[in-house]
């Protein structure tokens, strides 16, 4: 069963055709890694799923066609999104950043769930600190925690390890595995680092020039596939 199913998705930017009839599934309970060289349409695809860019085709999430609802409604349906570059509010405190997420989901928790702060102990110690004063790795943890406040069933992350020190990269990998294996959250992530993808993902999907060109279990991500679609 697929939690998310993209069918015949096309996206145009100005006069350019960016995504070409993309078909992609994210199985329920999976950790699916979207891969490809830079500029192949990965971030564009995530933004289309979240309703941040217009697209034609169908995006089904638990049976609901997301193309018929706006971005805020997609979050309320249970999709958490951590964009590339994190997009936290630098002038707000860690606690205020997390509370921004509380207001999105109707019927959601009124207070920051304690298990989220337990998952990110560094944030628990820094609730009064401004987001802009955190390190890159701490900001990434804050961005993930803010998405989790929505209590999503699907978590989408765009390059969560970009520009982050190695020890925090490993911690983020641990968090993704725990969210998936212990909390049952389906994960879709864009990731360039092969060792991280092989450690964290259960499935891969490959984009090249806006087209889906390869997919399968992460164990089938052979050196030949890497050379054909990832090597620069």
C-alpha positions as CSV (number, residue, x, y, z in Angstrom):
1,X,0.0,0.0,0.0
2,X,1.3,3.4,-0.9
3,X,1.0,6.3,1.5
4,X,1.9,8.7,-1.4
5,X,1.4,8.1,-5.1
6,X,2.4,10.6,-7.8
7,X,1.1,9.9,-11.3
8,X,1.8,11.7,-14.5
9,X,3.2,14.8,-12.8
10,X,4.3,17.7,-15.0
11,X,5.7,21.0,-13.8
12,X,6.6,24.1,-15.9
13,X,8.7,27.1,-14.8
14,X,8.3,29.9,-17.2
15,X,8.9,28.4,-20.6
16,X,10.8,25.4,-19.2
17,X,9.4,22.0,-18.7
18,X,10.9,20.8,-15.3
19,X,9.1,17.6,-14.4
20,X,8.1,15.2,-17.2
21,X,5.3,12.7,-16.5
22,X,6.8,11.7,-13.2
23,X,5.4,8.5,-11.6
24,X,6.5,7.8,-8.0
25,X,5.3,5.8,-5.0
26,X,6.2,6.1,-1.4
27,X,5.1,2.8,0.3
28,X,3.5,3.2,3.7
29,X,6.0,2.6,6.4
30,X,9.0,3.1,4.1
31,X,12.0,5.4,4.2
32,X,12.2,6.4,0.5
33,X,15.2,8.4,-0.7
34,X,14.8,10.6,-3.8
35,X,18.1,10.9,-5.5
36,X,19.7,12.4,-8.6
37,X,22.4,14.9,-9.6
38,X,21.9,18.6,-8.9
39,X,19.2,20.4,-10.9
40,X,17.3,17.2,-11.8
41,X,14.0,18.3,-10.2
42,X,14.1,16.8,-6.8
43,X,13.3,19.9,-4.8
44,X,10.8,20.9,-7.4
45,X,9.0,17.6,-6.9
46,X,8.8,18.0,-3.2
47,X,7.5,21.5,-3.5
48,X,4.8,20.2,-5.9
49,X,3.8,17.6,-3.4
50,X,3.5,20.3,-0.7
51,X,1.5,22.7,-3.0
52,X,4.2,25.3,-3.1
53,X,4.5,25.0,-6.9
54,X,1.8,24.5,-9.5
55,X,1.7,21.1,-11.3
56,X,-0.5,19.0,-13.4
57,X,-1.2,15.3,-12.8
58,X,-2.3,13.5,-9.7
59,X,-0.8,13.4,-6.2
60,X,-2.7,10.9,-3.9
61,X,-2.0,10.9,-0.2
62,X,-4.0,8.2,1.7
63,X,-6.6,8.4,-1.1
64,X,-6.9,12.3,-1.1
65,X,-5.8,14.1,-4.3
66,X,-3.5,16.8,-3.0
67,X,-3.9,18.8,-6.2
68,X,-7.4,19.7,-5.0
69,X,-6.3,21.3,-1.7
70,X,-3.9,24.1,-0.6
71,X,-0.5,23.8,1.2
72,X,-2.0,24.4,4.7
73,X,-4.6,21.7,4.2
74,X,-1.8,19.3,3.1
75,X,-0.1,19.8,6.4
76,X,-3.4,19.2,8.3
77,X,-3.8,16.0,6.4
78,X,-0.6,14.8,8.2
79,X,2.4,15.7,6.0
80,X,5.3,17.3,7.8
81,X,7.8,19.2,5.6
82,X,11.4,20.2,6.3
83,X,12.6,22.3,3.4
84,X,16.1,22.7,2.1
85,X,17.8,25.5,4.1
86,X,15.6,24.7,7.1
87,X,13.5,28.0,7.0
88,X,13.3,28.4,10.8
89,X,12.4,31.8,12.2
90,X,15.8,33.3,13.3
91,X,14.3,36.0,15.5
92,X,12.0,33.6,17.4
93,X,13.1,31.4,20.2
94,X,13.3,27.7,19.9
95,X,10.0,27.3,21.8
96,X,8.3,29.9,19.7
97,X,9.5,28.2,16.5
98,X,7.9,24.9,17.7
99,X,4.7,26.7,18.8
100,X,4.3,28.0,15.2
101,X,3.7,24.4,14.2
102,X,1.0,23.8,16.8
103,X,-1.3,26.3,15.2
104,X,-1.5,24.5,11.8
105,X,-3.1,21.2,12.7
106,X,-6.7,21.4,13.9
107,X,-7.3,19.1,16.8
108,X,-3.6,18.7,17.4
109,X,-1.8,19.1,20.7
110,X,-2.0,22.4,22.5
111,X,1.5,22.0,24.0
112,X,4.8,20.9,22.5
113,X,4.7,17.1,23.0
114,X,7.4,16.1,25.5
115,X,8.5,13.1,23.4
116,X,9.7,15.5,20.7
117,X,11.9,17.4,23.2
118,X,13.2,14.1,24.5
119,X,14.2,13.2,21.0
120,X,16.2,16.4,20.7
121,X,17.7,17.1,24.1
122,X,19.8,19.9,22.8
123,X,16.6,21.8,22.0
124,X,15.2,21.1,25.4
125,X,18.2,23.0,26.9
126,X,17.8,25.9,24.4
127,X,14.1,26.7,24.5
128,X,14.7,30.4,25.2
129,X,17.5,30.8,22.7
130,X,16.8,32.5,19.4
131,X,16.7,30.2,16.4
132,X,19.3,32.3,14.5
133,X,21.8,31.8,17.3
134,X,21.8,28.0,16.9
135,X,24.4,26.1,14.9
136,X,23.5,24.6,11.5
137,X,23.0,21.2,13.0
138,X,20.8,22.5,15.8
139,X,18.7,24.5,13.4
140,X,18.2,21.3,11.3
141,X,17.0,19.5,14.5
142,X,14.7,22.4,15.2
143,X,13.2,22.3,11.7
144,X,12.6,18.5,12.1
145,X,11.1,19.0,15.5
146,X,8.8,21.8,14.2
147,X,7.5,19.4,11.5
148,X,6.9,16.7,14.1
149,X,4.8,18.9,16.2
150,X,2.1,18.4,13.5
151,X,2.1,14.7,14.4
152,X,2.5,13.7,10.7
153,X,2.1,10.3,9.3
154,X,4.4,11.3,6.4
155,X,7.6,13.3,6.9
156,X,9.3,14.9,3.9
157,X,12.9,16.2,4.3
158,X,14.9,18.0,1.6
159,X,18.6,17.4,2.1
160,X,18.6,17.1,5.9
161,X,22.4,16.6,6.1
162,X,23.4,19.6,3.9
163,X,26.1,21.7,5.5
164,X,26.0,19.9,8.8
165,X,28.9,18.5,10.9
166,X,29.4,14.7,10.7
167,X,28.4,13.9,14.3
168,X,25.1,15.7,13.9
169,X,24.5,14.0,10.5
170,X,24.7,10.6,12.3
171,X,22.3,11.8,15.0
172,X,19.8,12.9,12.3
173,X,20.1,9.5,10.7
174,X,19.3,7.9,14.1
175,X,16.3,10.2,14.5
176,X,14.9,9.3,11.0
177,X,15.3,5.6,11.8
178,X,13.6,6.0,15.2
179,X,10.7,8.0,13.8
180,X,10.1,5.3,11.1
181,X,10.8,2.1,13.1
182,X,9.4,3.1,16.5
183,X,6.7,5.7,15.6
184,X,5.7,4.3,12.3
185,X,6.2,7.6,10.3
186,X,6.7,7.1,6.6
187,X,9.7,9.1,5.4
188,X,10.5,10.7,2.0
189,X,13.8,12.4,1.8
190,X,16.1,14.0,-0.8
191,X,19.7,13.0,0.0
192,X,23.0,13.3,-1.9
193,X,25.3,11.5,0.5
194,X,25.4,7.9,-0.6
195,X,26.6,6.4,2.8
196,X,23.8,8.2,4.6
197,X,21.2,7.1,2.0
198,X,22.3,3.5,2.2
199,X,22.2,3.6,6.0
200,X,18.9,5.3,6.4
201,X,16.7,4.5,3.4
202,X,14.7,1.3,2.7
203,X,13.9,2.4,-0.9
204,X,15.3,4.7,-3.6
205,X,13.8,6.7,-6.4
206,X,16.0,8.3,-9.1
207,X,15.3,11.5,-11.1
208,X,17.3,12.5,-14.2
209,X,16.4,15.7,-16.1
210,X,12.9,15.8,-14.5
211,X,12.1,12.2,-15.3
212,X,11.9,9.1,-13.0
213,X,14.6,6.7,-14.3
214,X,15.2,4.1,-11.6
215,X,13.7,2.8,-8.4
216,X,13.8,-0.2,-6.0
217,X,14.9,-1.3,-2.6
218,X,18.0,0.4,-1.4
219,X,19.9,-2.9,-1.7
220,X,19.5,-2.7,-5.5
221,X,21.2,0.7,-5.6
222,X,24.3,-0.8,-7.3
223,X,27.5,0.9,-8.3
224,X,26.3,0.7,-11.9
225,X,23.1,2.6,-11.1
226,X,25.2,5.2,-9.1
227,X,27.6,5.6,-12.0
228,X,24.8,6.0,-14.6
229,X,22.6,8.5,-12.6
230,X,24.7,10.1,-9.8
231,X,28.3,10.3,-10.8
232,X,29.2,13.8,-12.1
